[in-house]
Amino acid sequence: MPSQGALRRLAELMRRVNSSTDTEVILEEIAHGVVDVLGYGVAAIARLEGDTLVMTNVAGPPEVVAQILNRRTPAEQILDEFRQADRWGILRFVPAGRMSEERLRAAWIPELESDDDDPDAWHPEHALYAPLYSASGELLGNMAVDLPADNRVPSIDDRELLEMFAVQAGVALSNARERERLTDRVRLDRMLTTVAGSGTQHGLAQALGTAVTAVAECLGTAQVWARTFPIDAQGRELGAATPRPFSPEVDVVELRDDLRSLDSLPVLLELGVDDGDSEHLPLSREQLQERMRAIHADRMVVCPLVSQDELVGYAVLGFARHSRAMTAGEADAVLEVGRLLGQIVRASRVLETEQRLVQELRELARYRSELIATISHELKTPLTAILGHAELIADRHPDLSSIDAIIRNAQRLGLLVSNLLHYSRIQGRRETVRRAVDLAELCEASVDLLSIRAKQANVSLAFTTRELGPIVVFGDPEELARVIDNMVDNAVKYTPEDGSVTVAMAVTEDQVSVEVTDTGIGISPADQAHVFSAFHRSTNPNALSIPGTGLGLPIAQRIAESHGGTLELTSELGVGSTFRFTLPLRTSRDPVD
Ligand code: ADP
């Protein structure tokens, strides 16, 4: 049985080990506890990293610490030794003479005179290991101890103490690792959330800046930079970096070609400052290593930014000397950053393209209006001259029948030109003249104006709501009259003989409408979708046979909108149509009289 005193000291040590949540602190406590409490001259702990045991914590004389700290041994070698060792509970004892020559050369052998006469004397080539297991039996590391107290092979009691300690230490270590793993997850999740959220920011440059800062804070990098390229010749080249600002001189443009030549993306590529040759980064390797030296970095990790299997940029993470390697979870998170940034780059390129197209369309529309305005203006003068001369000839030679046709067609052309001019003038106009206008008077005037034409066509035309009296709206009287005239004119024009056209007004609390209903040829649903587009003429042959420009309704609708109103249509082919022009009665912008 171990002595009461040793047990008490062990319990105290155990308490310290278990009270820490930091793996590094726990390992230090274990190594020093074994030396201080259990009396070994040296205790060296190697941590399992992948399939390598890395000596991370050594307690003992400084020269021994300097000699063996950071040593790396393939885990398989140690497991091999375990197999040849004597089992002391969970401890493994390899007596002198059993270890291979190769292992002996690699191992640290104390300079110790062994007492050959004492069978329990400690031999310098003896090795004693205390493997550190998690509660679930996973090997986390190994502790090698040497120079036991009194230079004797440890007694059963001492072995039990070491064993108890190793078991407790293993559990504390695995708990701490579990906690670290959880904190790591939270930390990495936060980084990914920040990077994903950066996509909603204004502009790609700002998103890249936020993303590199998040990566730097989360992974403790010495320098990070990210760079993006245009896709399909769209977009600018952008870069962001921290803590040193991004500059094209710091970037290594050859990386793009190196990454492009890879078979599969995305993958992370790691490069050490002294790696002689890297099969993956033949063009950029040396420059990257030069950049590493300049910032005292030891390693760089290159992460491609990929979207839909296309390389759209890259991020380079520089790690300072002696910084630990990235965990598998961190590497996955960095790859995810690459994917997220790739998507953000693509989305931003799509947006840029859309904005450019909208700009081009606006430009085109402006050019079209300008062209229409210029051409119609230029046509107006010669047309007026043609009409004037034709009328003169007609006066002098009333018997010339062709001259009537010239005058009729010149008049049609004149109408088209004036419609074109009006159309180009009201395009893009937002403000209108605002005066008090009696809409009922405009309706009446329109019916008067077109009554002769209606009579000639044998179509009855009536204004049916005279009893309502004046109805005042605010707007441009000429423009409002133009809308009503156009509706009544069309109704008469597209209504065959014996049909009827009625003009009626309706007033509600806040709006007034003018409805023009006819029993005419009607408009098919397909044509209804287009009647308000410039130059549209119905596909109905009955309508096409009647001269028109296809500009009346687009102009009328634009006028309605610029007055804060609407122009709507209900129609049935072969039955008739109703055009409804609605205006607000008063808006806050109307002058109050
Ligand atoms: P236009 O009458 O000079 O051709 P509009 O822009 O005023 O030009 O009308 C566009 C088209 O809408 C007309 O060509 C015609 O086919 C159709 N349309 C307009 N009003 C009516 C109506 N009341 N009945 C039948 N079709 C109509």
Residues whose N, C-alpha, C, O or C-beta is under 5 A from the ligand:
A	BS01	ADP	N490 A491 Y494 G520 G522 I523 V531 H536 R537 S538 A543 G548 T549 G550 L551 G552 L553 P554 S577
